[in-house]
C-alpha cells in the first residue's frame, strides 16, 4: 500500500468521488467493488447513517450528504471487505470504526504535519 493511499481515499470521498474511492479500495484489497446507493433499505433504523447489505454487496447511505462522509463509507467498506470471502457478516462494529479512523487519521496527519 502506498504511503499516501489512505489520505487519497479520504480526500476522494470528501470531494464527492466515493465511487472512485471504493474502486481503489477494492483494487487494493483485491475484492469486488461494492455498489453504492443513497437511501437505506426498508426496515433499517432511521438513526443509521449507512449500512452494508451482503446479499447484493451494496453500501447504502442515509442521504446525499452522508456520501461525502469518509467515516461512514470506510466503515461500511470494512463490512464489505470482511464478507467478501464467504458472504457472512464478519467483523465487529468496533473493528469497522477502527478501520475508518485509521484512514481519517492518516488524512489528518498529512493535512496537519505539525500536529
C-alpha positions as CSV (number, residue, x, y, z in Angstrom):
1,X,0.0,0.0,0.0
2,X,1.5,3.3,-1.0
3,X,2.2,5.9,1.7
4,X,-0.5,8.4,0.5
5,X,-3.1,5.8,-0.1
6,X,-5.3,6.3,3.0
7,X,-5.3,10.2,2.7
8,X,-6.1,9.8,-1.0
9,X,-9.1,7.7,-0.2
10,X,-10.4,10.2,2.4
11,X,-9.8,13.1,0.0
12,X,-11.7,11.4,-2.8
13,X,-14.8,10.8,-0.5
14,X,-14.7,14.3,0.8
15,X,-14.6,15.6,-2.8
16,X,-17.7,13.7,-3.9
17,X,-15.8,10.8,-5.5
18,X,-16.9,7.9,-3.2
19,X,-17.3,5.5,-6.2
20,X,-13.7,6.1,-7.3
21,X,-12.5,5.7,-3.7
22,X,-14.4,2.3,-3.5
23,X,-12.8,1.2,-6.8
24,X,-9.3,2.0,-5.4
25,X,-10.1,0.3,-2.1
26,X,-11.4,-2.8,-3.8
27,X,-8.4,-3.0,-6.1
28,X,-6.0,-2.5,-3.2
29,X,-7.7,-5.2,-1.0
30,X,-8.4,-7.5,-4.1
31,X,-12.1,-7.7,-3.6
32,X,-15.1,-6.8,-5.8
33,X,-16.3,-3.2,-5.8
34,X,-19.4,-2.8,-3.7
35,X,-22.4,-0.9,-5.2
36,X,-23.2,2.5,-3.6
37,X,-26.6,3.9,-3.2
38,X,-28.4,6.7,-1.5
39,X,-31.3,5.6,0.7
40,X,-31.3,2.9,3.4
41,X,-33.0,-0.4,2.7
42,X,-36.5,-0.9,4.1
43,X,-36.5,-1.8,7.8
44,X,-33.3,-0.1,8.7
45,X,-33.2,2.3,11.6
46,X,-33.5,5.9,10.6
47,X,-30.8,6.8,13.0
48,X,-28.2,4.8,11.0
49,X,-26.1,6.8,8.5
50,X,-25.2,3.8,6.4
51,X,-25.4,0.1,6.1
52,X,-23.9,-2.8,4.1
53,X,-26.1,-5.4,2.6
54,X,-24.2,-8.7,2.0
55,X,-26.9,-10.1,-0.4
56,X,-26.3,-7.6,-3.1
57,X,-22.9,-6.2,-1.9
58,X,-24.3,-2.7,-1.5
59,X,-23.3,0.2,0.7
60,X,-26.4,2.3,1.4
61,X,-26.2,5.7,2.9
62,X,-28.9,7.7,4.5
63,X,-28.8,10.7,2.2
64,X,-26.6,12.5,-0.3
65,X,-24.8,14.4,2.4
66,X,-23.6,11.1,4.0
67,X,-22.0,10.0,0.7
68,X,-19.4,12.7,1.5
69,X,-18.6,11.2,5.0
70,X,-15.4,9.2,4.9
71,X,-16.1,7.6,8.2
72,X,-19.4,6.1,7.1
73,X,-18.1,5.0,3.6
74,X,-15.0,3.4,5.1
75,X,-16.9,1.8,8.0
76,X,-19.3,0.1,5.6
77,X,-16.5,-0.8,3.2
78,X,-14.9,-2.7,6.1
79,X,-18.0,-4.8,6.3
80,X,-17.8,-5.5,2.5
81,X,-14.2,-6.4,2.9
82,X,-14.9,-8.9,5.7
83,X,-17.8,-10.5,4.0
84,X,-16.2,-10.8,0.5
85,X,-14.8,-14.2,1.3
86,X,-17.7,-16.2,2.5
87,X,-20.8,-13.9,2.3
88,X,-21.2,-14.0,6.1
89,X,-21.2,-10.8,8.1
90,X,-17.9,-10.7,9.9
91,X,-16.1,-8.0,11.8
92,X,-17.4,-6.1,14.7
93,X,-18.6,-2.5,14.7
94,X,-15.5,-1.7,16.8
95,X,-13.2,-3.0,14.1
96,X,-15.1,-1.2,11.3
97,X,-14.8,2.0,13.3
98,X,-11.0,1.4,13.8
99,X,-10.5,0.8,10.1
100,X,-12.3,4.0,9.2
101,X,-10.4,6.0,11.9
102,X,-7.0,4.8,10.5
103,X,-7.8,6.3,7.1
104,X,-9.1,9.6,8.6
105,X,-6.1,9.9,11.0
106,X,-3.7,9.4,8.0
107,X,-5.5,12.1,6.1
108,X,-5.4,14.4,9.1
109,X,-1.7,13.9,9.7
110,X,-0.9,14.6,6.1
111,X,-3.1,17.7,6.2
112,X,-1.5,18.9,9.5
113,X,2.0,17.6,9.7
114,X,2.7,19.7,12.8
115,X,0.1,18.1,15.0
